[in-house]
Amino acid sequence: MTLETDLRLGETQWCLDCEEVKPLEQGECVIRYGSFIEYTCYQCKDNKAKQSKRETIHLAMLEDFSDVIAKHLPTFDNNIEADTWNLLVLFTEETIHQLTKENNK
């Protein structure tokens, strides 16, 4: 195989995220050096963007909970039990899921 052959993109590429072979036009090459191509399909790229947005919302909501606790319970000494905090995190995740569910359809 020659270098010229190695540098050509095929009609299909292997997506590094979902590990499926997809048509080239259904994604983009992120980085290419030598004969190595990093290809991500648009579906995986979109999923990453949605996940990033959800993580941003999640962190903002948890910060708001912390701000409310600090404002209204000034003597609070950070003694929430781990199970209680995990329940709050789960509640936050479920709330975000339900609020963004319509956007995912």
N, C-alpha and C positions, 0 to 999 in steps of 0.2 A: 504494500500500500504506500502510495506516495504522500508527501506532505500536502500536496494540492487536494488529494482525495480526502485526507483527514480534516481539512478545514471547511469542507462543504457540509452544510446542514442537510439532513435527510428530510423526507416528507413527514416523518414522525420523530418525536423526541420522548425521552423518559423524564417525567416530572420528578424532581428530587423530593417533593413534599408528599404527594399521594402515591408515588412509586408506580404510576401507570404510564403506559405509552400512549401519547396523544398526538393528534395532528399538529404540526408546527404552528399553523395559524391559530390554534386555540391556546396559545401561551406566548411567552417571551423568553429570550435568552438573556439572563442576567449578567453573566460574566463568561467570557470566552478567552481561553489562552491555550495556544497550541491546538491540539485536537480535543481538548476538554471543554465541554459546554455545560453551563449550569442553566437548566431550563425549568421554568415554573409555569404551570398552566394557569389560565385566568381564574378558574374556579378556586384553586388553592390561594391565589393572590387575593381574591375577594374575601375568602374565609379568613385570611390573616388580617386583613383590614377591619373586618367586623369584630374579630377577637380583640384586636388592639383597642378599638373603640369601646368595647364592653369592659376591658380592663381599666381604661381611663375613667369610665363612669363608676365602676366598682370602687376604685381608690378614692374618687371624689366623695362618694356616699359615705365611705368609712371615715374619711376625714371630717365630714359633716357630723356624723355621730359623735366623734371625739370632741368636736367643738361644742356640741350641745351638752355633753357630759361636763366638760370643763366649765362652761358658762353657768349651768344650773346646779351643779354639784361641786362647788369649789373645794370641798373637803375630801373629795374622792381621791383615794390613794392607789389607784390602779390595781385593785384587788378583784377584778372580775375573774371568775373561774374560767378555765380553758374551755369547758363544755359550753358555757354560756356565750363566750366569744365566738366559738365555732358555730353556734346556732345563729348568732347575729350575722356572721359571714354568709352562712347558708341562706338566711332570709334575704340578704342583699343580693346574692346571686340569683335567687328565684324571682325577686322583684324585677331585676334588670331583664331577665329572660322573658317575663310576662309583658313588660312594657315595650320590649323590642320585638316581640313575636310577630306583630303585624308587618314589620319591616322585612322580616325574613321570608315572607310568602311570596 
